Amino acid sequence: MKAASHEPAVAVVELAAPSTAAAHAANCALVRAACAAARPRLAHLVVAVGGDKADYALEYVQACMVHYYNAALAVDFALPITVVPPLPATAQILARLPGIRSVISSSVGAETAARLSAANERRAAAGLEPIAEHVTVVPATVDMVAACMQPPLPANGGWAGQQMWADVCLGGTFDRLHAGHRMMLATAALVSSRRVRIGLTSLAMLRSKQNLAMIQPHEVREAHLRFELRAINPDLEYFVVPLTDPCGPALGVEDPAGIVVSPETIKGAAFVNTKRAAAGKGALAVVLIPFIPAPKGFPEGKLSSSALREIEKQPACH
């Protein structure tokens, strides 16, 4: 299937490695300013986190990403934003990601111009359109983003000892992708060494969903997923299959393997593992993503696709 018709114009902001509290706070301030710059451009903002995955514990990376999403949601919850964790492919994002129209940064000068020129040379060699615009912003003050940096960052023990799996599974409707969805996808990419298997809920399983007629068609949801996955890590294999039962691909995958869940879907992992045990298979290792708070006044008090559909029914509310 073709996803090109659903690919957005992209603006990229590259963050420093969040190796210190000061660097992380500066990143939050830059994300907030970049969101304000991307909004009038109707761009999908891709935030590339600098550094090496080996230097960070999974929980530390996830906590940083929560803060960056908090900073973005404080500007505009409707702005599409993807936070890309520090993976080997992240450093090459300017040269490899289709659709980039602009780069947003707080730096100016010859070094920035040289980096963009080098990226455009590599894009031309790969048959990608050039990056046409560099937007310079003044980062928000640290005081302005202090509320976004909650809960506090955990201690960072590094990646050593973090288990990874050749196969990692997850599932969901993935309608109107939001920060929670994107955290699940990024976490799966972080802990997978080869493949990510995604069960994309079929409409036949969605009869009880609120505003059912507003749920995006399967092909649109799949196209949006594939854009996210390519932005996060194009080096993995991705299998997106229709989810026609509660277990989907997680039931048949060979162990050892992992399954990524949210605080709201963790019961689903227990159900899958019960079914796997009955089929004589080992339990999937459960990888939990952190909770991402919804903006103040958000319907249902939580970030969800159903709340976003409800907002679309009442455009005057936003």
N, C-alpha and C positions, 0 to 999 in steps of 0.2 A: 504494500500500500504506500501511497505517497503522503508524506507529512509536510511537504513544502508549503502547501497553501495555508497551513496553520502556524508557520514559523514567524515569529515577531521580529520587528526591528530591535536590535540589542544594543544596550549601552553597558560597558564593562567598567568596573572600578576595582583596581588591584589594591589589596590591603597589605600592610606589613605583617611579618610574622608576629603573632600575639604571645611572644615569649615572656613579656613582662606586663605588669598591670598598667603601666603607663602606655605601652604600645597598644594594648588592647583598648584602653579608653580612647586613644587617638583614632583607632579604627572605628569605634562606635560613632565618634564625632564625624568622621569622613562619610560613613554610610548614611547618616542623617542628611548631610549636605548633598550627597549624591542623589538621594531619593528626591529631594526638592528640585534638583536639576533635571532628573530623568522624567519627572511627571509631565511637564509641558511638552516633552518630546514624544509622548505616548510610547515610551520605550520599555522593554523588559530589561530590568536591571540585573546583571549578573555580577555578583560580588565574589571575587577570587581571593581566598585567604592565603597569605604567603606562608612560607616555612616548609618544613619537612615533617611528614606524618610521624616519622620515627621519634621526633622530639616531644610528642604530646600523647597523653592518655586519651582514650576514646571519650571518657566523660568530660575531660577538659575541652576537647574540640567541640563536643556537643554544647557545652555551656557557653562557649564563645559564640557559636552559631545562634543560640537562643538570644543572646544579647544583641547580635546584629539584626536579627529579625525584629526584636523589640524596637530597635532604633528606627527600622523601616516602618513598622506598623504605627509608630507614633506620628509619622508624617502623613501616611495615606494607606489604609488597610487594603485598598483596591489596587495599589500599584503592584504589578507582578515582579517579584524579586526572587532570585535563586542564589543562595549562598553556597559556594563551591568550596569544600574542605581542602586542606593542604595535601594534595595527592601529586604524584609525579607529573600528571598531565596538566595540572592547574597552572604551573609556571609557563606552559605553552599556549594558554588560552587565547591570547591575542592572535596567534598565528594559525590556530586550528578551528576556531568556532565560527560556523557560518552566521551570516546575518548581522555581524557587528557593524553598527553605523557610527558609534562614537565611543570614546574613552573619557572617563571622568576622573580627574585627579586634582590634588591640591598643589601639584608641582608644575613649574614652567621652566623653560630653558632648553639648552642644546641637548642635554642628556635625554629628556623626555622626547624631544623631536627625533633623536637618533633611534630610540627604542621603537617608536611608531613606524619610522621608515623601514627599520629592519623587519618588523612584524608584517608590514605591507609587502615587502619583497617575498617573504615566505608565503603569504596569502596568495600572491600572484602566481607563484610556482605551483600552488595547490589548486589553482582555479577558483579561488574565493575572491569576492568583491573586496576592494580596499576599505580600510577604516577612513571615513571622510572627515571626521570632526574630533578635535580634542577640546574638552570643556574643562575649564579650571574653576574650582569652587573654593570657597573659604570654609573650612570645617566648622561645625558647631562647637561651642565651648563645652568643656568637660562637664560643667554644671548642668548644661542642657540635656546631657545624655546620662546623668547619674542615675535617674530613675529606671533607665533601660538596662542598667547593669545589675539586675536582680533576677534570681538569687545570686549571691557572690560566686566567683569562680572557685571550683574545688582545687585541691592540691594537684599538681601535675607530676605524675610519676614517670611519664614517658610511655611509649608504645610497647616496649619490651614486656613480654608476658601476655599481651592481648591475644586472645585466640582469634583465628580467622578460619574461614571455611571455603572450600571450592564452590559450594552451592549455598546461596542465601535466598530465602523466599520471603515474600510479603504479598499482601493482597488488599484490595479495597475498591471503592467506586471511582475515586480520583476525579470527581466532578469539581470543576472550578478549583484547580490546584491552589492550595494555600500553604502557609509555612509548615504546618504539621505534616502534610504530605511530603513536602520537600525535605524535611528533616528525616523522614523514613527512608527516602531514596538515597540521600547522602550517607546515612548510617549504613545502609546495605552495601553501598559502594566502598565504604571504609573497611568493612569486615569481610568482604568477599575477595578471594584471590583469583577467581575465574569467572563465575557466572552469577547473575541475579535473575531469579524467576519471579515474575509478577502475575498474579491472578487479577484480572481486571473484571470487576463484577458485571455480569450480563444484565440487561434490562429485565429479563425474566425473574431475576432474584430481587428486584427493586420495587416490587409492587407496594410495599408499605412505606416507601420513602415519601417525605413531604415534598409537595410540588413536583410530582413525578414527571409531568410533561416538560418541566424545565431542565431536566437532567440532560447533559450534553450527549450526543450520539456516541456510540462506542468508538467509531473511527476518530472522532475529534479528541476524545479522552486519551486514546492511544497515541495520537500524534503529539499531544502535549506531553505525555509521559516520555516519549522518545526524545523530544527536544531536551527535557530536563536531564535525562540519562546521558545524552551526548555532551551536554554542558558539564556535567559532574565528572564523568570519567569515561572517555570513549574506548579505553583499553580493555574493558570487560565485555563479556558476552551477555546479551540481554534477551530474555524470552518473555514476551508479553502474550498471555493466553487468556481467552474468555473464562471467567470464573462462573461456573454453572452449579456449584455445590459449595458448602462451607469450607471444604478443605483445599480444593483446587490442586495446584502443582505441589503443594507442601506434603500431600499424602504419599505421593509416589517417589519423591526425590530420595536418592540413596544417602544413608548416613555415613559419616557425620556431616551434618549440615546445620545451618542456622535459620532462624525466622525472626524478622524485625517486626515489632509491635509497638503500639502506643499504649499509654495508661488505660485508654478506653477499650482497646482490643486485645489486651493481654489474656482475657478469658478465652478468646478464640484460639490462642496458641495451646492452651491446656486441652481444649477440645480436639485440636489436630493431633496432639501427642497421645491422647486417649485412643483415637482411631488408628494411629500408627502402631501403638502397642498391640492392638487387636489384630493388626495385620502382620505382626512379627517384626516390626521395624523399630529401630532405636528412636529415642526422643530427639526432637530438634532442640538445639540450644537457643534459648530465648534472649534476644537482644532488645532492650527497652530504650525507646527514645524519651527524652525529657518532655515535660509539659511546657507548651508555649502559651502564655496568657493572651487572651483576646484584648483588643483595645477597650478602653472604658466605654460602657454603653452599648457594647456589641450585643446583637440578639442572642438569646440563650446563655449569655455570659461566657461563651467559649467560642474558639475558632473552629468553624465547621462549614462543610459544604451546604448543609441545610440552612444555616444562618445566612450564608452568602446568597442563596436562592431567594430567601425571604427579603433580603435587602434589595435585590433586583426588582422585586414586585413593588417596592415602595422607594423609587429613586429619590424622592424628595427628602428621605431620611438621611441621605449622605450629601 
